[in-house]
Each structure stands twice: as structure tokens, then as C-alpha cells.
Amino acid sequence: MKLDDKLIEKTQHDINGDNHIMTSIETPMKEDAFAKSDEEKISNIEKLFGDIMEELGLDLTDDSLKGTPYRVAKMYVKEIFEGLNPEKKPSLSVFDNKYQYNKMLVEKDITFNSACEHHFLPIVGKAHVGGPPRIYCDISPPRPRPPRPPRKLIIYHTLPLHAIIG
């Protein structure tokens, strides 16, 4: 590849990157995404993130930075991207409203971890959801719904961090 071709490719990448448009609600995953164990992924990411820190000129022998590559790797695998693994999908409980409770049901402080797939930065927060209860008129259980494919939480960020926190 010639220098001009590399420059054109990089320029096109920059244009596409700055004009990112969601193309699917599905998380783009490789078929072998879960072939490695979490421990293997953490070990690999730890080395690679250490390389990034070295490239930035950070002193990894300093006490404050010594364990950072491991902590970052563990954060990505065990926290932010843990929900990608279908085996770690949260379970839901459904029960009949046999007492005909008709007030709003609210669940507060649901912790969520996600990531901006464009910048690979964590999005961490709390969610509150509420809705009216279902009232079943007969005693038969509700019909099972067909399984839905997993969805990813997409949060569009438009403000720089300093504009949010002051």
C-alpha cells in the first residue's frame, strides 16, 4: 500500500468515525467471541493495555500505576462487557398478580454498565423503571413469549464531560 493510499484510507476512516451511525441494534460479535476464558482475556488485555500505557510514557513501576493494566483488563472483562456473554444474562421473575394489585410498580437504583462502542469509554449509572402491573383475568398462566434476541443499551452522548460536571 502506497503512502497516498494509506492517507486516503485514514482520511476515510476519520470521516466515517466522526459521522458514526448505528447500523444495527445487535452488538457486532465474532463467532469465537467466547472461545477464551475470562482469565485468558484479562491476561491478554492486561499486556496490551500495559503496552498502551508504556507508549504514552507512563512509568509502570510507580506504585500508583503498577496494577493499572490488570485493573483495567478486569474492569472490561468482568464489569463493563460482562453482559456480552449470554451465560451471564440476568434472570427475570414473572408471577401472577393474584391479589389484583393495581398501583404503579417501581424498581429503583438498577445499576447498569455499558460502553460507548465508538470511543470505548464506560457508561455507568443507575436506572429507575416503573409501570402498571398486569392483571390476569383467568387462572391460566400467561402464554410464553418467543425469546427475543439480546439488545444492547445505546446511550448517545453529546456533551463533553467538563460540561456535565462543571
C-alpha positions as CSV (number, residue, x, y, z in Angstrom):
1,M,0.0,0.0,0.0
2,K,1.4,3.4,-1.0
3,L,1.6,6.4,1.3
4,D,-1.2,8.2,-0.7
5,D,-3.4,5.1,-0.3
6,K,-2.7,5.0,3.4
7,L,-3.6,8.7,3.8
8,I,-6.8,8.2,1.8
9,E,-7.8,5.2,3.9
10,K,-7.0,7.1,7.2
11,T,-9.0,10.1,6.0
12,Q,-12.0,8.0,5.1
13,H,-11.7,6.3,8.5
14,D,-11.7,9.7,10.2
15,I,-14.7,10.8,8.2
16,N,-16.6,7.6,9.0
17,G,-15.6,7.7,12.6
18,D,-16.8,11.3,13.1
19,N,-20.1,10.5,11.4
20,H,-20.8,7.2,13.2
21,I,-24.3,6.0,12.6
22,M,-25.8,3.0,14.3
23,T,-26.2,0.2,11.7
24,S,-27.8,-2.4,13.9
25,I,-29.4,-2.9,17.3
26,E,-27.4,-6.1,17.7
27,T,-23.9,-6.0,19.2
28,P,-21.4,-6.9,16.4
29,M,-19.8,-10.1,17.8
30,K,-17.3,-12.5,16.3
31,E,-18.4,-16.2,16.2
32,D,-15.5,-17.2,18.5
33,A,-16.1,-14.4,21.0
34,F,-16.4,-16.8,23.9
35,A,-13.7,-19.3,22.9
36,K,-11.3,-17.9,25.5
37,S,-11.9,-17.9,29.2
38,D,-12.3,-14.6,31.1
39,E,-8.9,-15.2,32.7
40,E,-7.2,-15.6,29.3
41,K,-8.9,-12.4,28.1
42,I,-7.8,-10.5,31.2
43,S,-4.3,-11.7,30.8
44,N,-4.2,-10.6,27.1
45,I,-5.8,-7.2,27.7
46,E,-3.5,-6.6,30.7
47,K,-0.4,-7.0,28.5
48,L,-1.9,-4.9,25.7
49,F,-3.1,-2.1,28.0
50,G,0.3,-2.1,29.6
51,D,1.8,-1.5,26.1
52,I,-0.6,1.4,25.6
53,M,0.5,3.0,29.0
54,E,4.2,2.4,28.0
55,E,3.5,4.1,24.7
56,L,2.0,7.1,26.5
57,G,5.2,7.3,28.5
58,L,3.7,6.3,31.9
59,D,6.0,4.7,34.5
60,L,4.5,1.3,35.2
61,T,7.0,0.8,38.1
62,D,5.3,3.6,40.1
63,D,3.2,2.4,42.9
64,S,0.1,4.3,41.7
65,L,0.3,2.7,38.2
66,K,1.8,-0.7,38.9
67,G,-1.5,-2.7,38.9
68,T,-3.4,-0.5,36.5
69,P,-3.2,-2.7,33.4
70,Y,-4.7,-5.6,35.4
71,R,-7.4,-3.4,36.9
72,V,-8.4,-2.0,33.5
73,A,-8.4,-5.5,31.9
74,K,-10.6,-6.9,34.8
75,M,-12.9,-3.9,34.5
76,Y,-13.5,-4.5,30.8
77,V,-14.0,-8.3,31.1
78,K,-15.8,-8.7,34.5
79,E,-17.7,-5.4,34.6
80,I,-18.3,-3.3,31.5
81,F,-18.5,-6.1,28.9
82,E,-19.7,-8.9,31.2
83,G,-23.2,-8.7,29.8
84,L,-22.0,-9.7,26.3
85,N,-21.7,-13.3,27.4
86,P,-25.1,-15.0,27.1
87,E,-24.3,-17.3,30.1
88,K,-24.2,-14.2,32.3
89,K,-27.6,-12.8,31.2
90,P,-29.7,-11.7,34.2
91,S,-32.7,-13.7,35.1
92,L,-36.2,-12.4,35.3
93,S,-39.0,-13.5,37.6
94,V,-42.7,-13.4,36.5
95,F,-45.6,-14.1,38.8
96,D,-49.4,-13.8,38.6
97,N,-51.0,-10.8,40.2
98,K,-53.3,-12.9,42.2
99,Y,-54.2,-10.0,44.7
100,Q,-55.1,-7.8,41.8
101,Y,-52.6,-5.1,42.9
102,N,-53.3,-2.1,40.6
103,K,-50.8,0.6,41.7
104,M,-47.7,1.5,39.8
105,L,-44.7,-0.9,40.3
106,V,-41.4,0.9,40.5
107,E,-37.9,-0.6,40.7
108,K,-35.2,2.0,41.6
109,D,-31.4,2.1,41.5
110,I,-30.8,-0.6,38.9
111,T,-27.1,-0.5,38.3
112,F,-26.1,-0.7,34.6
113,N,-22.7,-0.9,32.9
114,S,-22.3,-0.3,29.2
115,A,-19.8,1.3,26.9
116,C,-19.7,3.7,24.0
117,E,-18.7,1.4,21.2
118,H,-17.4,4.4,19.2
119,H,-15.0,5.7,21.8
120,F,-14.8,2.5,24.1
121,L,-15.5,4.6,27.2
122,P,-17.5,3.2,30.1
123,I,-21.1,4.4,30.7
124,V,-22.1,3.5,34.3
125,G,-25.2,4.6,36.1
126,K,-28.5,3.8,37.8
127,A,-31.8,3.3,36.1
128,H,-35.3,3.6,37.5
129,V,-38.3,1.9,35.8
130,G,-41.9,1.7,36.6
131,G,-45.2,0.6,35.1
132,P,-48.6,-0.7,35.9
133,P,-48.9,-4.3,37.0
134,R,-50.5,-6.9,34.7
135,I,-53.8,-8.1,35.9
136,Y,-54.7,-11.6,34.7
137,C,-58.5,-12.2,34.5
138,D,-58.2,-16.0,34.3
139,I,-56.3,-18.5,36.4
140,S,-54.3,-19.9,33.5
141,P,-50.7,-18.9,33.3
142,P,-49.8,-16.3,30.6
143,R,-48.7,-17.6,27.2
144,P,-45.0,-17.8,26.9
145,R,-43.4,-15.2,24.6
146,P,-41.0,-16.3,21.9
147,P,-37.4,-15.5,23.0
148,R,-36.1,-12.1,21.8
149,P,-32.5,-11.6,20.7
150,P,-30.4,-9.7,23.2
151,R,-30.4,-6.0,22.8
152,K,-27.7,-3.5,23.7
153,L,-28.2,-0.4,25.7
154,I,-27.4,2.6,23.5
155,I,-26.8,5.9,25.1
156,Y,-25.9,8.8,22.8
157,H,-23.6,11.3,24.5
158,T,-23.4,14.8,23.2
159,L,-21.8,16.9,25.9
160,P,-18.2,16.8,26.9
161,L,-17.6,15.6,30.5
162,H,-16.5,19.0,31.7
163,A,-19.8,20.5,30.6
164,I,-21.7,17.9,32.6
165,I,-19.7,18.1,35.9
166,G,-18.9,21.7,35.7
